[in-house]
Every structure is written in C-alpha cells, then in structure tokens.
Amino acid sequence: MKKINLKGLDVSCYKEVLKNGLEVFLIPYENKKNYFIAYTTRYGSEITRFIPFGEKKEIKVPDGIAHFLEHKMFEQEDGVDPFTYFSKSGTGANAFTSFDRTQYICYGTKNFNDNLKFLMEFVNSPYYTDENVSKEKGIIAEELNMYADMPDWQIETKLREAVYTKHPRRIDIGGSVPEIMKITKEDLYTCYNNFYSPNNMFLLVVGNFDLDEASNVIHEVMNDIPNKGKPVLKKFDEDCRVNKHEEVFYTNVKVPKVAIGLKISTKDLSEYDSLTLDLYLQMFTTLLFGSSSLFRERVRNKNLLNSLYTDWESIDGYKTFLLTASTDNPDEFIKEFKSEISNIKIDPDAFNRMKKVWIANEVKLFDDVDAVASNVSDDLIRYGDIIPNKVDLFRKLDIEDMNKIIEKIDFNNTSYIKCLGKES
C-alpha cells in the first residue's frame, strides 16, 4: 500500500491496486466520527457502443442502460434490500449514474466493517431476470415521463443537443422510453460483465475507520473476484462546431430560462494537460460569471437575473462551458453575456485574490468527509488518479497563461437556448 501525502492539507491517502485491478484509495481521519464509502465503475450513460472483451464485433446497447443497470443492482437474489440493510445501523445509502460513471455509496458513523463488506458484495452480485427487468421498465418509464415535463430538464437536454453533433452526451442519462423498452436481462449482464470488472472500478473510503481493518475486509471480499478484461470503446468523431447556435422553445414555465453552451476545442491547447487546462478555464469563468463577479452584479442591478448556475464538462478533444439562468428578459441577458465575452479583461488583482480563495477553500474542503469523497471521486474519473498537489497547482496558476488560453477560444462557437412560457 502506497502512502500519498496531500500537500498543504495535513492529510494522507493510501493507495493500493489489487491483483484483479481494483484501485483502492483510503483516506483515514482520526478527528472525525463519520465515514463515506464510494464504490465506482467508470461506466456511464455515454457508453452504448463497444466491442465486448474477447470478441471482435461492435455492439450497440439501448440508451439509458447504465442507469437501468444501477436500479437493478438493488434487487438481490437473496431478497435482502440494501437500503433496509444499511438503515438498520442508521447508515445512509444511495447510488447515481452520470454520463461518465456509476457510483454506489454508503455513509454513517457505525458498523463500518460490515457496511463496507456489504456494499462491495451487493455491487459484485448482479441478479437480473425477465420478470424483474420487465417490472423495472414501467418504473423508469414513469420517471422519464416525469422529467420530460420539467423545464430545467428540457432546457438542459436541448442545450446538449445544440452543443454536440454526434457524441452521446446529446442523449439523456436515463435514455428514452422506446429505448429502455428494448433492454433485456442479457443486455444487462453483457454491460455488467464488461464494465463492472474490478480493473474498471475504484473503491474510495474517507473518514473514521481503521486502515488495517478496512484493508483486510477489502481483500477478503475481492479475493475471488476476477479481472474480466476490458472492452474496446467506440470513439466519436465529434465536430468542432456546435450543432445549433440558437433555439427557442415553449413550455409550462412562469419565469423564462436561458441556457448557454460554449464549446472549446483542445486541439490548439495541447501544451496544457487536462487538469491544468481545467483549472485555467474554471478560473476564467469564475472571474467572469462567479458569485462575486461584476457580470452578476450588473445583471442583478438591471433586474435580469433570478438565478444562475455554471459548470464545465469534458469529452475527448473538447471542453464545454454550460450556463443556465432564470431571467425575466432572456434577450437582454444574452446580450449582456455576449458583451461580457467580447470585452474580456482579467484584472490581475482579482486573479490573485481568486487563487487565495481557491487555496483557502481547498483546505476547508478537506475538513469535510463527504466533500473530500466527492472531490476525490471527480478527480479519479476526470484525471485517472488522486491529485496530491492541487494546492501547489493553484499557486502556480499564471495570468499570462490564462490570457493565452482565452485568446485561443472561439467565443462564436456558442449555443443559446431560450425557454419561454407557452404562447397563448
């Protein structure tokens, strides 16, 4: 087991790669009462085309199958309900599927060894039948129909359809009702056997636990779980341009919404590794559109903003900035956004202040077990490993490099979606 000191944080991570390929990351705390366990496969909704391990022919599985599979993991052959099992000791449990991962979690203050063992065992034990698959189709169809009526869901879906031309991020994580109706138990076992292999997964444990005991439990459970190999994934030749620059749609919404997607090719930014590029891009958009930005102050003063949310996401070859806002005047809001990105001036003092804020927030974050687990999980998915020197990376950010990156961004490569109330 390798000890990794997280610089500037007074915290250590213990990493081990088991014989079957499972990556284990243990971050113990002596001064905490709670723990958080995350068992994760690098398999999300965007993977629907692949060549199964040991085969030569590519297959296409139904959209939404990763999310469907996650639901079915909670139905065990022995009849034990995982949620009920965890709740007996006051332990919380959950799971989620995103575009790039499926994660199973439990968190609490008691029964650490038993809960760790049970979490791994139930995720390692798929049980799919024609009957339980058929029953689940109706449940998920109802869930999808419910989301389809939500304006936030609608505008987010339309934004990704506008930004991406071919990549499966155009498709909702849950798929569609016609697609999930195609799913069979054989499809589920194919996906499980290809993507729930230990060498495609990681186990992260953070908080109050005994390092040796945790290691013993993990080895005991995983000792007989084989490495199943890895499938070959379909690569998508995504276009550099956005699919659609503008769209307006009408739905049952009282306050209009705006969604904006800026698609950036990383081809001309190859001198920066993915993490460094992400930090510069996040810094740039935080300075322009963050909670203390001049943009937010200006649009609020003009009564153009009710709420605003921003995020970044990555696919091969591209970084995408996503912004959603609730505004009574979508056209004026978009006008203000376009004005902001056409007159970019980064204040050096604001840049240096933001670096200090980031460093302080990182130190503060590592005092929260749940936040550490979420943050480290994201790094493991995005960058493939734990980042031991993030504070140092913050300190090394340079405004000249950021300005060079900004100069290479085509701000015309942007999608604008407006969600308005239904026309009378």
N, C-alpha and C positions, 0 to 999 in steps of 0.2 A: 504494500500500500504506500503510495507516494504522498508526502505531505507538501501542500502548496500554500505558502503564506500569501494572504491577500494584502498587498502593500498598502500601508496607511490606514488599515481598518482594524488591526489587532484581532484578526480572525484567520483561522486556517481551514483549508479544505483538504480532505483525504480522498485521494482518487485511486481506484483500482479497476482494471479491466479483467473480468473473469475469463476463464478458458473458453467459454461459449460466446464471448464477445460482448457481454453486457458491461456497460460502463457504469460504475458506481461512484457517486460523489457524496461524501459525508461531511457535514459542517456542524460540529458539535458546539453547543454553548453551555457554559457552566452556570450562568446567571439568569437562565430562563426556565420557566415552568412548562412551556408548551413545545410541541414539535409539529413538523409538517413533512409529509412524505408524498413524493410525486413519482409515479411510475409511468414513463412516457415512451411512446413509439413515434419515430419520425415518419409518420404516415397520416396525412390529412386528406381533405376532400379533393385537392387539386390532382391527386394521383388516381387516374382512372384508366390509363393505358400503360401496359408494361409487358415484358416477356417474363413469365414465371421462371423461378430458379430451376435450372436443369432442362428447360425447354428452349425451343428456337422460334416459336411463333408468338407474335404480339397478340394480346387480347385486350378487349375493351369491356370494362365492367360498368354497371349503371352509375350514373351520377348520384351522389349522396350516400354511397355505400359505406364510406368510412364512418359517417355519423350513425348510420343504421347499425353497423357492427358494434359501435360503442354502446348503443342502447342494449343490444342483445347480450353484452358481456355481463350484465347484471342479472341475467336469468341463468342460474346454475343447475346442473343436473341433479344435485343432491337436495334441491329445493330451498337451500339457505339463501335468504335475501341479504346481499351485502350491506344495504342501508340499515336493515334491522340489526345485523351483527355489530356494526360499528356503534349504533345508537345505544346499545346496552351498556357501553362503558362511557357514554357521553361524548363519543368521538364523532366529529363531523366527517362527511364523505361526499365526494362529487366526482364528476368527470366532464370533459368537454372535448369537442372536435373543432379544430380550426382548419384553415387552408393547409397548414404545414405540419400538424401534429395531432395526436390524440393523447390525452393525459388523464390518468386516474389518480385521485388524491384522497388522503385522509389526514386529519389534524385533530389534536387534542392534548390532554395532559396525563392520561392514564393508559395502561395496557399497551405500552409501546411495542414490545416484542411480539405480542400476539397480533396486534393490528398490522405491523409490518409484514409478518408472515402471511396473514390472511389476504392483505392487499395483493401481494405478489401471486399467491396461489390462485385467487379467483381470476386475475387477469391472464394467468397461464392456463386457464381451464375453459376453453370455449365450449358452448353447448347449443347447437342450432338444430332445430327440427323443422319439418314442413309446417307443423302446426304453430310453433311459436314465431316463426318468420311471418306467416300469414297474419297472425294477430297483430304483430308489430306494424305491419303496413298501414293498417287503419289508424293506429295511434299517431304515427309520424305524418300520415296524410292530413290528419286533423291539425297537427302542429304546423305544417307547412301552409295550410289554408289560413290559419290564424295569422301567421307572419305576413302573408301576402296582402292582408288588409291594413298593415301598419305602415304609415307614411315613412318612418325612419328606415324601415327595411326596404321599402320600394325605392327610395332615393339612393340608398347605398348600393343596391343591386344595379340600378340604372347607371350609376357613376362608373362602376367597374365594367359594365358592358360598353360604356362610352370610351373608357381609357384603354382597355385591352382588346386586341383584334382576334387573337387565336388562343391565348393562354386560358386554361380552365379556371382562373380566378374570375372569369366572366360569369361563372356558374355558382349559384348559391351553395353554401356548405351543405345544406340539407338536401340538395338536388331538387327534383320536381316530382309531383305525384305520379305522372306516367313513368318516370324513370324508376322510382322506388318500387313500383308495382312489378317491375321486371326481376327484382332481386330474388335469388334462390338461396337455399342453405349451402349449396355447392359454391356459389359465388362468395359467400361469407367465409367459408373455410379456405377458399383459394386466397382471398385477401389476407385472412388471419395468418395462414402458414407462410406467406411471403413477407409480410410486414411486421408481424408480431414475433419475429425471430430476435433472440437476445442481442445479436450483433447490429440490430437496427433500433435498439432501445437504450434508455438510460434510467437509472434509479437515483433520485436525489433525496437526501434526508437532511433536514435542518432543525436545530433546536436542542432540546434537553433529552439526551439519550447517551447510553454508554457505547463508546466506539467499538470495543471488542464484542460486546453482546450483539450489536447491530450487524457487525461483520459475520459473526457466527450464524445468525438467522439467515442472512442473505445467502451464504454459502450452502447452508442446509437446504433451502428451498430451490436454489438454482443448480445444484449439483447434477441433477438428472435432466435438466432442460437443455436440449441440444441446440447448436448453431445450425439453423436451417438454410443458410446461404442467403444471397441477396438477388432480387430480380433486377432486370435491366429496365430502366425507366425511359419513357417516351420523352424526348426533348421537343419543345415547341419553338418554332421559328417566329417569335413574336415580332410584329412590325415596329419600327422605331417611332412611327407617328401614332397619335391617338386615333381610335376608331371613329369618334364623332366629337366635334368641337362643342356643339350646343344641342340641348334638348329641353323641351318644356312638356310637363305632363300635369294632369289634373287629378286630384283625389280628394278624399274627405279630410281636409286639414283646415284648421281655423287660422293658423299663422303660417304663412309661406315658408318654404325651406330652400336653401341653396346648397349644392354640393359641387366642389371644385377638385379636379384631379390634375396634377402636374406630373407628366411622365418624363423621366430623365434617363437617357442612355448613358451607361457607364463606359462605353467604348472609348471615349476621349478622356476618361478619368482613371485609366488603368494604373497610373502611378500610385494611387491610393488603394490600400487594402480595404475590404468591405467594412470593417469596423471603423477605421479612421474616416472613411467617406461618410458613413452613417453619422458619426459624431459631428462632423462639419455641417452636414445637411440639417441635422436636428438643431444645432446651434443657430444656424441661419434662420430657420423658420420660427424658432422660439423668440429670437430677437425681433423678427418682423411681426409675428402673429400671436406671441405668448400673452399670458395674462397681464403682464406689465408693459406691453408694447404700446407704442404711440398709435399704431393702427387701431387697436382695440379701444383706446381712449377716444380716438377720433370718431369711429363709427358709433360708439355709445353716445357721445355728445350730440351726434346727428340723429339719434334715435333710429339707428339702422341695425341694431344688434340686440337680440334677446338671449341667445346662447351660441357658443362656438366650440367646436371640437376639431382637433387636428391629429394626424397620425402619419407615419411613414410605413411603407411595406416594400419588400424586395422580391423580385423574381430574377431568374438568370438574365443578366445583361441590363437590368433596369431597376431604378429606384422610383417610387411613386409617392408624392405628397398628396394626402387626402384631407380635405377640409369640408366640414358640414356646419351650417349655421341656420339658425331660426331668425328670420328678419321680416319686418312688415313691408320692406321695399327691396325685393331681390335685385332689381335692375340697378339701383343706386349702390347696393352692397357690392355687386360685381364690378361696377365702375370704380369703386374705391379700391377693391382688390387689384384691379388692373393698373390703377395709378400707383399703387404701392410697389408692385413688381417691375414697373417701368422706370422707377426712380429710386433704385436701391442704394442706400448709403449706410454702411455699417459704422457706427460710432465706436472707436477703439475703447473708450472708457466703458461703454455698455458691454462690449465684448469681454473685457477683462472682469467686469463685475459678474457677468453670467458664468464665467469659468469658476469663480469663487463660490457662487451659489450652487453650481453643479457639484463641486467638491464637498461642500457642506451637506448637501442633500444625500450624496453617496455615503458619507459617514453616518448620517442619521438613518438612512435606509437599513444599514447593517445592524441596527438595534432592534429591528422588527423581523421576526422569524418568517412570517408569511410573505413579507415584501422581498426578503432575501431569496426565498424559494422561487417566487415569480420572476425576479430579476435574473437569477442564475439560469432558470429554465429557458428564458428567452435567449440568453447568450449561447446556451448549448445547442439550441435549434438554429439560431442565425449564424453562429460562427464555429460551431463544432466542438467547442471546449470552454472550460471556465476561463474567465479573463482575470488574471491575478494582479494586474497593474492598471486598472481603469482610472484610478485617481491620478497616476502619473500621466496617462494619456490625456486626461482633461488639462493638466498643467501644460502639456506640450502643444496644445492647440494654438495655432498662429493665425492672426487675422489676414496676413498676406496670402497664406494658403487658401483660406476660405474665400477671399476675393477672387483668386484664380479659378476656384471651382465655380463660383457664381457666374463668372464671365463665360464659362463654357455651357451654361444651361440655356436651352431654348425655351423661353417662357411663353412662346406662342404654342407650344405643344401641350395645350391645356384643354380639358373638357369642363364645360359649365352646364350644370343641370338645375333647372328650376322646378320646384314642386308647388303648385298653386291650388287654391280651393276650386272645387268643381264649378264650371261655368253654369250660370242659371239658364 
